[in-house]
Amino acid sequence: MTQGNQGPGRRAVLGAGLGAGALLAGAGTAGRARAQAGQPTIRIGFLTDLSGPYKDITGETGAICARQAIADFGAAEKGMRVEVLLADHQHRPDVGVGIIREWFDRGDVDVILDVGNSAIGLAAGSLVTERNKIQLNTGAASSDLTGRSCNANTIHWPYDTWSNANSAARSLLASGGNRWFFVTADYAFGKAMQADATRIVEAGGGQVVGSAVHPFPGTTDFSSYLVQARARRANVVAFANAGADTLNCVKQAAEFGLTRAGIRPAALVAFIQDIKALGLDVAQGLTISESFYWDLNDRTRAFTERLRPRLTNGGMPNMDHAAAYSSTLHYLKAVSELGVARAKADGRAVVAAMKAMPTDDDCFGRGSVRADGRKIHPMYLFEAKRPSESTGPWDLLKLVGTTPAEQAFRPLSEGGCSLVTN
């Protein structure tokens, strides 16, 4: 499944009964006939982690959610051919950028989806601007994507380092967590997360007493960092990482008795898959910021019910997966409005249309896309349940706080985006 530096990789067969090529979700005979009558093909390059530490929180489930969006939109019935290509960036910027170039130069790809790595996402910004293509970033977290590195060809779903830091830091400060120590992944996402959280902690009267940067990927032993946090008399140890790194940090924090010592472990980016992997015995009481939870409301439950038959791994979607659905659906609405030929010719026009149109889907409800490319919706603070509170294998979280959409993300005036006019 890993594509590495083998160009665009294989074309993912995401539609039942279809060969590698057009993805005509939900197409009937008439729909297929209309779609094949000389209509240009929309091509989505799904660039993700298929084999590394984030493969469960991004990966193929996100591609399945994109397929669900194409099916729910009724692309074939509307006469639209949509093709999805899938590749693994291996968390190597040179590999990721090489795949994107190959897709744009030889694969006729119109939009890059997911990405799942901040360094690659930031590099992709230059490419989509140069080629007038589109980046719908649903897997990377750096707030720079809609700040100083914003561009007219990129939109960022479903969270960022600022939104998660804002949600977690304010909550922990309010309950006495005022001495912070960071354990940070050594790449763009981790550094941006620490920087955003630091500003919010210090603005709220807290203090950063230390930090440790760990190599990414490949680190499994975080014990020395946890010892440092304890020595600095931190009362919050914040993990500015994700995936397997966060799991190992939380497990080792429990083994070292940090909670018993009055130190609160905080996962600044965590997902339902992380809580499931930890188990509620270890995770109970851990708070995480999310913009989507499968059991949040009737619409999220309806989306999950439609999606689950496609998930062969028996898992559940998280906010990254939901964002792949939401962004694909909104993109297709804009393509339909502009026409396929114009959409393929002018990525900036598609992004402008996406900003002009309100968003509305079963994952995030109603929302919007700001001038800086930031997708806006509420953020939620969840707490891992105690084992006695859970009624099923994926009944893992309880809602403890909601940040309204207008407060959930960095103020438009503070990001330094060149697209924002005062």
N, C-alpha and C positions, 0 to 999 in steps of 0.2 A: 504493500500500500504506500510505502514511502516513495516519493517522487525525486527527492534530492535535487540534483542539478541536471535532471534529465529533461529539461525544457518544461512544457506545460503538463507533462504526465498523461496518465490515461484519462479518458473522458468517463466520468462517473455515470454508471447506468442507474439512474435514480427513478426511472419509471417502469413499472411492471410491464413486461412484454415488449419493451423498446430496446433496440440496440443502442450502442454508443452513438450519440448524436442528439437529435432534438428531444427535448423533454416536453411532452404534450400532456400535461397532467389533466386527467379527467376528460380526455378527448373522446368524443363520439366520432362516427364516420363522417358526418357533415363537418364537424370541427376540424378533423384532420384534412379534409379536402380543401377547406378554406385556407388553413394554415400553410398548406403546401403549394398554394397557387402563386408562386413567385414572391412571397413575402420574405423580406430579409429576416435573418435569425438573430434574436437577442442572445448574447452569450455572457454567462455569469461565471467568472473564475473564482471558485471557492478555495481560498488559500488558508490553510489551517495547520494545526498540529495533529497528525495522524498517528504518531508513534512515540511522542515525548511526554513530558510531565503534565501537559495541559490537554491531553487527548480526550479525557472524559468531560472536561468542562467546556471544550470547544469541539473540535473534531467532527466526525461523521454525523453525529446527531444534529449539529447545526445545518449540515447539508440536507438532511431529511426534513428539517423544519422549512428550509427554503423550498423544497419540493412541495410541502404542504401548502405554502403560500401560493405557489403557482397553480396548484389544484383548486384552492379556494377562490382564487381570482378568476378561474375559468379561462386561462390564456388561450387554449386551443379553440374554444367556442367563440372567442373574440378574434380569431384569425391570426393569433400570434404564435410563432415558433420560439421556444425558449430552450436553450441548451446550457447545461451545467458541466463545468470542468472542475476536477478536484485534484489538489496537489498538497504535498507536505513540505512546509518550509524548514522543518527541523530546527527552528529557532535560530537560524543562521541568516543574518541580513543579506549576505552575498547570494545565498541560495534563493531566498524569498524575492529579492530584486531581480535575479536572473529569470525566475519563473514569470514574474510580471512582465518583464521586457519581452520574453518569448511569446507570451499570450497576446500582448498588444501588437507586436511586430508580425507575427505569423499565425496567431490563433483567432484574430478578429474578435477578441474579447472586449466587451463594452464596459463591464463593471467588475471590480474586485470586491469580494465579500468576505467577511470574518476577519482575517489576518491574524488576530490572536497573539500579536507580539508588537510591543510599542515601537521598538527600533525599526522594524520592518514597516510598520504603519507610517511612521514619520518619513522614512525614505520613499515610500509609495506616494506621499503627497507631491513630491517633485515630479514623479513620473506621470501621475494622472493630470497634473497641471500642464506639463509639456505636451502630452498626447491628447489632451482634452477628453480624457476618459473619466471614470467615476470610481471613488473609493467609498464603500459603505462599510465602515469599520465597526464591527460588532463584537470583537474579541479582545482588542487592545484596550488599555486603561489610561494611558497618559493624557492628562488634561491639556497638554501642549497641542494636541491634534485640533483643538478648537480655540487655542490661545495664540501664542506667538508663531506657531507653525500652521495656522489655519490656511485654507485655500478654498477657492470657489468650486472645487470639484470633489470635496470630501464632506461626508456627514458621519457623525459619531453617535452610535447607539451603544449600550443602553445605560451606561454609567461611566464614570471616570474617576481618576484619583481624587479630585476635589470633592465630588459628591459623596464618595464613601468615607473619605477622611472627615468631612463635615458631619456626617451622620454619626460616625463612631466617636469622634473626639468630643463633640458637644455632650453626648450622652454620658461618656465616662467622666468628663470633667464635672458634670453636674452631680455625680455620685462620689466625688472625692478622688478620682484618678488624676492626680496633678503632677506626678513625676514619671516621665515617659522614657523608655529605652526602646530603640528601634532595632529590629533584625531585618535587614533589607537585602533583597536580591540585586546583584550587581549588573543591572541593565536599566534601560530608560524607564520602564514601568515602575520598578522598585524605587528608584531615585525620585521620580515624580511623586509617588505616593508619600514617601517620607517628607519631601519638601512641602507638599500641600498640608499634611497632617501637622507638621511643625508649626506652620504659620497659624493654623487654627488653634492648636494647643497654647501657643504663646499669647495669641490674642485673647484667649479665654482665661489667662492668668496662670497657666500651667508652665512647666519647665521640662525641657528635654535634657536628661542627665547623661545621655550617651547613646551611641549607636554602633552597630557592627554590620559590615557589608560582607555578604557571602557570595562565592562564585555561583554562577547560574549558566547552564544546569550542572548537575552532578553532585551537589552537596547532600549528604544524608545525616551527618553528625553536627548538631547545633548546640551541643552541650557547653562548649566554651563560651558561646554567646550568652546562654542563659545564666552561666556563672557570673559573667560580667554584669548582666542586668541586676542580679541579686547583690553583687558587691557595690553597685552604684546606688543601692537603696531605692530602686524604682518601685513604684506601685502599679505601673502598667508596663507590660512588655508587648509592643505592637509589632506584628509580623507584616512587613511590607513585601510580601511575596504571594504566591498562589499555588494551587495544585498540590503536588506531592510535597513541596517544600513546606507549605502551611500545615499539612497533615503531620509531617515529622516534627515540626515546631510544637504543635499543640500536644502531641503525644509525649514528647520529651519534657515539655513544661509540666505535664501531669506527673511524669515519673520523677522529676526533680522536686516535686512538691511546691511549686511556685504559688499555687492557689492557697495552700495551707500557710505559706509564709506571707500572705497578704498581697501577693502580686497578681494582678489580673491579666491573663493572656487575652489579647485582642487580635483577631484575624481581620485585617483591614479589607481584604478581598477574599471572600469564601463563598461557597456554593452549596446547594443541597447535596451534591455528590460528596462533598467533603464531610458534611455532618453524617451522612450515611456510612462513609468509610471509617470515620472515627468511632461510630457507635454512640448512642446517647449516654452510656455510662461515662465516657470520657468527655463528650461534647456538651453535656447538659449545662445550661447557664451561659454558654458562649453566645455572644451577640454578633450578628452579621447584618450588613446592609445589602438589600436586594431591591431591585425594581420590578421583580416578577416572582410569584410563587404559585405553583400549580393549584393550590387550594385557597387562593386569596379571595375569589369571588366566583359568581356563576360563569362569567365569560372565560376566566382562566381555566376553570374546570371543563368547560365545553371545548376549548382548544386542546387541552390535554387528552380528552376523550377521543377526539378525532385523530390525534397524533399517535397515541400509544400503540395501535396495531402495526404501525410502521417501525417501531423501535424493537428490533430483534434482541437487544441486550437487556430488556426488561427494566430499563431505567426510566427516569423522569427528566423533563426539560428543565433547564435553569434559565437565568436571565440572558446569558449569551445566546443560548439556543432560541429563546423567544425573540431576541433581537434579530436573529437571522430571518425568522418568519416575518416580523413586523417590517423590517427594512425592505425585504424583497417585495412584500405586498404593496408598500407605499411607492417603491420604485416602479412597479408594473402599472400602477395607477397613473403615474406621471408619463410613462411611455405611451400608454393608451391615449392620454390627452394630447400629447404632442405628435403622435404617429411614430411608427417604428423607424422609418427612414430618417426622420429628423433627429430622433433620440440617439440613433447610432452615430450620426454625424456631429452631434454637439452635446458632449457630456455636461458642460456648464449650463446649458439650457434645461437639461433634465433636473439637475440639482436645484436650479432656480425655481422650477415648477414644484419640486418636492417641498421647498421652503414656503412657497405660496399656498400650498394645499394643507388644510388641517389633517392630522393623522388620526386614525381611529381603527383599532383592531382588538381582537379578543385578548391579546397578551398584556397590553398597556393601557387600553381604553383610549380616551381622547387625549390628544396632545398636539405638539407643533414642532417645527424645526426652526431654530433661530437663525439670524443672519450669519453667525459665526460657524454654523453647521452643527451645533449642539442640539440633539433631539431632547425635548423637554417632556417630562412626566413626573409623577410623584416618586419618591424614594421611601422605602419601608425599612424599619428596624425590626428584625426577627430575633428571637431567642430560641436556642435549642431546647426542646422539651425534656423533662425528666422521663425516664423510661415508663413510669407509671401513668404518664399523661398521654402516651402514644397509643393510638388505636389500630395502627397498621404499619407495614414496613416503610412507607414513605410519609407517614404522618409525623414529621420531625420538627416542625417549626411553629412557633406561635407569634402573632403580631404584637409588638409592644410599643410601636411608635410609627407615625406617618409624617413625612416632610412634604408639604404641598409642592406642586410642580414649580411654582414661582420662587420657591426658596431652596429647592433641592440641588441646584447647580450653581456654579460660580457666577456671580453677577456679570452680565454682558460687558459692562464697562471696565471690568478688572482683568480681563484675559489677555489684553494686548493684541487682539486679532485685527489685522489690517482691513478686514471687510466691514468692521463696525464703524459707523459714522456717528459722531456726537451731535 
